[in-house]
């Protein structure tokens, strides 16, 4: 157990911290499969540039650089996470290709460069409507003409969205406010981003068979062991899964690419 995990309060910590402490690697609502769809649409080319929002420890930025030969700049608010990311980048030998800066997704104007792509996964869901609009406007401004916004977010449908919002806030400990698929498309269009590709599917975040398929049986067993040996962690994860199952017909993911005009 890391020092960070030992300090974590499993009763109150947000969902991504709880799941990471349990051993989960894919922390997006549609899992790796949905993210891979976005990357296929993007069709990255070596030498292109990517701005990643909420880059955390730099793992996905490093993977993008290694896999596609792109240059990646990450933005991360937490100073400890930035320091960890910088160490990970150095260890990977990618200091000339990957950078993670301390910054705020609400103030992307602090970054003067424009990029071929801006990547944001499971970030906008956690913002208010006004917050979503502000971040999306910043994304538009940081894209080169013709650049692409790459998005993977939580999606809600049906007539009981207020109930779902309350249930999610109680169980995952963040003020999640997912939109309908059409709502996400409209939010992009309102800031001048034209949706070109999109897909949607069910929530797979805590689906055991999907975890085994995408992350491996070893990861699934690790999560099971940590739940077995840490009662509070077990209670949190089971409560999350119960909420996801309870709203399974109305809750899922959406992925899309949206292009800035030339």
The 8 nearest C-alpha neighbors of each residue, nearest first, counted from 0:
[[1, 4, 5, 2, 3, 20, 21, 6],
 [2, 0, 4, 3, 5, 6, 20, 7],
 [1, 3, 5, 4, 6, 0, 7, 20],
 [4, 2, 6, 1, 5, 7, 0, 20],
 [3, 5, 7, 1, 6, 2, 20, 0],
 [4, 6, 2, 3, 7, 1, 0, 8],
 [7, 5, 3, 4, 2, 8, 1, 9],
 [6, 8, 4, 5, 9, 3, 12, 16],
 [7, 9, 10, 12, 11, 6, 5, 4],
 [10, 8, 12, 11, 232, 7, 231, 17],
 [9, 11, 8, 12, 231, 235, 232, 234],
 [10, 12, 9, 8, 172, 13, 171, 7],
 [11, 13, 9, 8, 10, 17, 16, 14],
 [14, 12, 172, 16, 171, 15, 173, 17],
 [13, 15, 171, 17, 16, 18, 12, 172],
 [14, 16, 18, 17, 13, 19, 26, 12],
 [17, 15, 19, 14, 18, 13, 20, 12],
 [18, 16, 14, 20, 15, 19, 9, 21],
 [17, 19, 21, 15, 20, 23, 16, 14],
 [18, 20, 23, 22, 16, 21, 17, 15],
 [21, 19, 17, 18, 22, 4, 16, 23],
 [22, 20, 18, 222, 19, 225, 23, 17],
 [23, 21, 19, 20, 222, 221, 24, 18],
 [24, 22, 19, 18, 21, 25, 222, 218],
 [23, 25, 26, 22, 19, 214, 18, 218],
 [26, 24, 30, 27, 23, 31, 214, 204],
 [25, 27, 24, 15, 204, 28, 30, 23],
 [26, 28, 30, 29, 25, 121, 204, 120],
 [29, 27, 204, 202, 252, 30, 203, 153],
 [30, 28, 33, 252, 203, 27, 202, 204],
 [29, 31, 27, 32, 25, 28, 33, 204],
 [32, 30, 34, 33, 35, 25, 213, 29],
 [33, 31, 35, 30, 34, 36, 29, 213],
 [32, 34, 29, 36, 35, 31, 30, 37],
 [33, 35, 31, 37, 36, 32, 38, 30],
 [36, 34, 38, 32, 37, 33, 31, 39],
 [35, 37, 39, 33, 34, 38, 40, 32],
 [36, 38, 34, 40, 35, 39, 41, 254],
 [39, 37, 41, 35, 40, 36, 42, 34],
 [38, 40, 36, 37, 42, 41, 35, 43],
 [39, 41, 37, 38, 42, 36, 196, 256],
 [40, 42, 38, 39, 43, 37, 256, 147],
 [43, 41, 39, 40, 38, 44, 37, 67],
 [44, 42, 41, 67, 45, 47, 69, 38],
 [43, 45, 47, 46, 42, 67, 69, 68],
 [46, 44, 68, 69, 47, 67, 43, 70],
 [45, 47, 69, 68, 70, 44, 48, 67],
 [48, 46, 69, 45, 44, 115, 70, 49],
 [47, 49, 70, 115, 114, 69, 71, 116],
 [50, 48, 71, 116, 117, 114, 115, 70],
 [49, 51, 117, 72, 73, 71, 118, 116],
 [52, 50, 73, 118, 117, 54, 119, 72],
 [51, 53, 74, 119, 54, 73, 118, 50],
 [54, 52, 75, 74, 55, 51, 73, 76],
 [53, 55, 73, 75, 57, 52, 74, 51],
 [54, 56, 80, 57, 53, 75, 81, 84],
 [57, 55, 84, 80, 83, 58, 54, 81],
 [56, 58, 84, 60, 54, 55, 59, 61],
 [59, 57, 61, 60, 56, 62, 84, 87],
 [58, 60, 62, 61, 57, 63, 54, 56],
 [61, 59, 63, 57, 62, 58, 71, 64],
 [60, 62, 64, 58, 59, 63, 57, 65],
 [61, 63, 59, 65, 60, 64, 66, 58],
 [64, 62, 60, 66, 61, 65, 67, 59],
 [65, 63, 68, 69, 61, 62, 67, 66],
 [66, 64, 62, 63, 68, 67, 61, 69],
 [65, 67, 63, 64, 62, 68, 69, 61],
 [66, 68, 69, 64, 63, 65, 45, 43],
 [67, 69, 45, 64, 65, 66, 46, 70],
 [70, 68, 46, 64, 47, 45, 67, 48],
 [69, 71, 48, 96, 97, 64, 47, 49],
 [72, 70, 49, 97, 48, 50, 60, 69],
 [73, 71, 98, 50, 99, 97, 51, 49],
 [72, 74, 99, 51, 54, 50, 52, 100],
 [73, 75, 100, 52, 53, 102, 54, 99],
 [74, 76, 53, 101, 54, 102, 77, 55],
 [75, 77, 102, 101, 103, 78, 74, 53],
 [78, 76, 80, 79, 75, 81, 101, 55],
 [77, 79, 81, 80, 82, 76, 101, 75],
 [80, 78, 82, 81, 77, 83, 84, 56],
 [79, 81, 83, 56, 77, 78, 82, 55],
 [82, 80, 84, 78, 83, 79, 85, 101],
 [81, 83, 79, 85, 84, 80, 78, 86],
 [82, 84, 80, 86, 81, 85, 56, 87],
 [85, 83, 56, 57, 81, 87, 86, 82],
 [84, 86, 88, 82, 87, 83, 81, 89],
 [87, 85, 89, 83, 84, 88, 90, 82],
 [86, 88, 84, 90, 89, 85, 83, 91],
 [89, 87, 85, 91, 90, 86, 93, 94],
 [90, 88, 92, 86, 91, 87, 94, 93],
 [89, 91, 87, 92, 88, 86, 93, 85],
 [90, 92, 88, 89, 93, 87, 61, 94],
 [93, 91, 89, 90, 94, 88, 95, 87],
 [92, 94, 96, 95, 88, 91, 97, 89],
 [93, 95, 96, 97, 89, 88, 92, 98],
 [96, 94, 93, 97, 98, 92, 70, 89],
 [95, 97, 70, 93, 94, 71, 98, 64],
 [98, 96, 71, 94, 93, 72, 70, 95],
 [99, 97, 72, 73, 100, 71, 94, 96],
 [100, 98, 73, 72, 74, 81, 85, 84],
 [101, 99, 74, 73, 102, 75, 98, 81],
 [102, 100, 75, 76, 74, 81, 78, 99],
 [101, 103, 76, 74, 75, 100, 104, 106],
 [102, 104, 105, 106, 76, 107, 75, 74],
 [103, 105, 106, 107, 134, 52, 102, 74],
 [106, 104, 103, 134, 107, 133, 137, 130],
 [107, 105, 108, 103, 104, 109, 137, 102],
 [106, 108, 109, 137, 104, 110, 105, 103],
 [107, 109, 110, 106, 111, 137, 141, 140],
 [108, 110, 107, 106, 111, 102, 103, 112],
 [111, 109, 108, 107, 112, 141, 113, 106],
 [110, 112, 109, 108, 113, 141, 107, 140],
 [113, 111, 110, 114, 141, 142, 143, 108],
 [112, 114, 141, 142, 143, 111, 115, 140],
 [115, 113, 142, 48, 143, 116, 49, 141],
 [114, 116, 146, 48, 143, 142, 49, 47],
 [117, 115, 49, 147, 114, 146, 148, 50],
 [116, 118, 50, 148, 49, 51, 149, 147],
 [119, 117, 51, 149, 50, 148, 150, 52],
 [120, 118, 150, 52, 51, 122, 149, 117],
 [119, 121, 151, 122, 150, 152, 118, 27],
 [122, 120, 152, 124, 151, 123, 27, 153],
 [123, 121, 124, 120, 125, 119, 152, 126],
 [122, 124, 125, 126, 131, 121, 152, 119],
 [125, 123, 177, 176, 122, 126, 175, 121],
 [124, 126, 175, 123, 122, 174, 176, 173],
 [127, 125, 130, 123, 124, 131, 128, 176],
 [128, 126, 130, 129, 131, 176, 125, 124],
 [127, 129, 131, 130, 132, 126, 176, 133],
 [130, 128, 132, 127, 131, 133, 126, 134],
 [129, 131, 127, 133, 126, 128, 132, 134],
 [130, 132, 128, 134, 129, 133, 126, 123],
 [131, 133, 129, 135, 130, 134, 136, 128],
 [134, 132, 130, 136, 135, 131, 129, 137],
 [135, 133, 137, 131, 136, 105, 132, 138],
 [134, 136, 138, 132, 137, 133, 131, 139],
 [137, 135, 139, 133, 138, 134, 190, 132],
 [136, 138, 134, 140, 135, 139, 107, 141],
 [137, 139, 135, 141, 136, 140, 134, 142],
 [138, 140, 136, 137, 142, 141, 135, 259],
 [139, 141, 137, 138, 142, 136, 113, 108],
 [140, 142, 113, 138, 139, 114, 137, 143],
 [143, 141, 114, 113, 146, 139, 140, 115],
 [142, 144, 146, 113, 114, 115, 145, 141],
 [145, 143, 261, 146, 260, 259, 142, 115],
 [144, 146, 261, 259, 260, 258, 143, 147],
 [147, 145, 115, 143, 142, 144, 259, 116],
 [148, 146, 258, 116, 257, 149, 256, 115],
 [147, 149, 117, 257, 256, 116, 118, 258],
 [150, 148, 118, 256, 117, 255, 147, 119],
 [149, 151, 119, 255, 254, 120, 118, 256],
 [152, 150, 254, 120, 253, 121, 255, 119],
 [153, 151, 121, 253, 252, 120, 124, 150],
 [152, 154, 252, 177, 251, 28, 124, 253],
 [155, 153, 252, 251, 177, 179, 178, 253],
 [156, 154, 250, 179, 249, 178, 177, 251],
 [155, 157, 249, 179, 250, 154, 158, 160],
 [158, 156, 249, 159, 160, 155, 248, 179],
 [157, 159, 160, 156, 161, 249, 162, 155],
 [160, 158, 162, 161, 157, 163, 156, 249],
 [159, 161, 163, 162, 158, 164, 157, 155],
 [162, 160, 164, 163, 159, 165, 158, 166],
 [163, 161, 165, 160, 159, 164, 166, 167],
 [162, 164, 160, 166, 161, 165, 167, 159],
 [165, 163, 161, 167, 162, 166, 160, 168],
 [166, 164, 168, 162, 163, 167, 169, 161],
 [167, 165, 163, 169, 164, 168, 162, 170],
 [166, 168, 164, 170, 169, 165, 171, 163],
 [167, 169, 174, 172, 165, 173, 166, 171],
 [170, 168, 166, 167, 172, 171, 165, 173],
 [169, 171, 167, 239, 172, 168, 238, 166],
 [170, 172, 14, 168, 167, 173, 13, 169],
 [173, 171, 13, 168, 169, 170, 11, 14],
 [174, 172, 168, 175, 171, 13, 125, 14],
 [173, 175, 168, 125, 176, 172, 126, 164],
 [174, 176, 125, 173, 124, 168, 177, 164],
 [175, 177, 124, 125, 164, 174, 178, 126],
 [178, 176, 124, 154, 153, 155, 175, 179],
 [179, 177, 182, 154, 155, 183, 180, 176],
 [178, 180, 182, 155, 181, 154, 156, 183],
 [179, 181, 183, 182, 154, 178, 184, 253],
 [182, 180, 184, 179, 183, 185, 178, 186],
 [181, 183, 179, 185, 178, 180, 184, 186],
 [182, 184, 186, 180, 185, 181, 178, 179],
 [183, 185, 181, 187, 182, 186, 188, 180],
 [184, 186, 188, 182, 187, 183, 189, 181],
 [187, 185, 183, 189, 184, 188, 182, 132],
 [188, 186, 192, 184, 185, 189, 190, 183],
 [187, 189, 192, 185, 191, 190, 186, 193],
 [188, 190, 186, 187, 191, 185, 192, 132],
 [191, 189, 188, 136, 187, 192, 135, 139],
 [190, 192, 188, 189, 193, 259, 187, 139],
 [193, 191, 188, 259, 187, 258, 257, 190],
 [192, 194, 257, 258, 188, 195, 191, 259],
 [195, 193, 257, 256, 196, 192, 258, 184],
 [196, 194, 257, 256, 193, 197, 258, 255],
 [197, 195, 256, 255, 194, 198, 257, 40],
 [198, 196, 255, 254, 256, 195, 199, 253],
 [197, 199, 254, 253, 255, 200, 196, 252],
 [200, 198, 253, 252, 254, 197, 251, 201],
 [199, 201, 252, 251, 253, 202, 198, 29],
 [202, 200, 251, 252, 203, 250, 29, 199],
 [201, 203, 251, 28, 29, 204, 252, 250],
 [204, 202, 206, 29, 205, 28, 201, 30],
 [203, 205, 28, 206, 202, 30, 27, 29],
 [206, 204, 203, 207, 240, 210, 209, 202],
 [205, 207, 203, 209, 208, 204, 210, 202],
 [208, 206, 210, 209, 205, 211, 219, 203],
 [207, 209, 211, 210, 206, 212, 213, 219],
 [210, 208, 212, 206, 211, 207, 213, 203],
 [211, 209, 207, 214, 213, 208, 212, 206],
 [212, 210, 215, 216, 208, 209, 214, 213],
 [211, 213, 209, 210, 215, 214, 208, 216],
 [214, 212, 210, 211, 215, 209, 31, 30],
 [215, 213, 210, 211, 212, 218, 24, 216],
 [214, 216, 211, 217, 218, 212, 213, 219],
 [215, 217, 211, 219, 218, 220, 214, 212],
 [218, 216, 220, 215, 219, 221, 211, 214],
 [219, 217, 221, 220, 216, 215, 214, 222],
 [218, 220, 216, 222, 217, 221, 211, 210],
 [221, 219, 223, 217, 218, 222, 224, 216],
 [222, 220, 218, 224, 223, 219, 217, 225],
 [221, 223, 21, 225, 219, 22, 220, 224],
 [224, 222, 220, 226, 221, 225, 227, 219],
 [223, 225, 227, 221, 226, 222, 220, 228],
 [226, 224, 222, 228, 227, 223, 21, 229],
 [227, 225, 233, 223, 229, 224, 228, 232],
 [226, 228, 224, 225, 229, 223, 230, 233],
 [227, 229, 225, 226, 224, 230, 233, 232],
 [230, 228, 226, 232, 231, 227, 225, 233],
 [231, 229, 233, 232, 234, 228, 226, 227],
 [232, 230, 234, 233, 229, 9, 235, 10],
 [231, 233, 235, 229, 230, 234, 9, 226],
 [234, 232, 226, 230, 236, 231, 235, 237],
 [233, 235, 231, 237, 232, 236, 238, 230],
 [236, 234, 238, 232, 233, 237, 239, 231],
 [235, 237, 239, 233, 238, 234, 240, 232],
 [236, 238, 240, 234, 239, 235, 233, 241],
 [239, 237, 241, 235, 236, 240, 234, 170],
 [240, 238, 236, 242, 241, 237, 170, 235],
 [239, 241, 243, 237, 242, 238, 244, 236],
 [240, 242, 238, 244, 239, 243, 245, 237],
 [243, 241, 245, 239, 240, 244, 246, 238],
 [242, 244, 240, 246, 241, 245, 247, 239],
 [245, 243, 247, 241, 246, 242, 240, 248],
 [246, 244, 242, 243, 247, 241, 248, 240],
 [247, 245, 243, 244, 249, 248, 250, 242],
 [246, 248, 244, 250, 249, 243, 245, 202],
 [247, 249, 246, 250, 201, 251, 156, 245],
 [250, 248, 156, 246, 155, 247, 157, 251],
 [251, 249, 155, 247, 154, 246, 248, 202],
 [252, 250, 202, 201, 154, 200, 153, 155],
 [251, 253, 153, 154, 29, 200, 28, 199],
 [252, 254, 199, 152, 154, 198, 151, 153],
 [255, 253, 151, 198, 197, 150, 199, 152],
 [256, 254, 197, 150, 196, 149, 257, 198],
 [255, 257, 149, 196, 148, 194, 195, 147],
 [256, 258, 194, 193, 148, 192, 195, 147],
 [259, 257, 147, 193, 192, 146, 145, 148],
 [258, 260, 145, 192, 146, 144, 147, 191],
 [261, 259, 145, 144, 258, 192, 191, 193],
 [260, 144, 145, 259, 143, 146, 258, 142]]
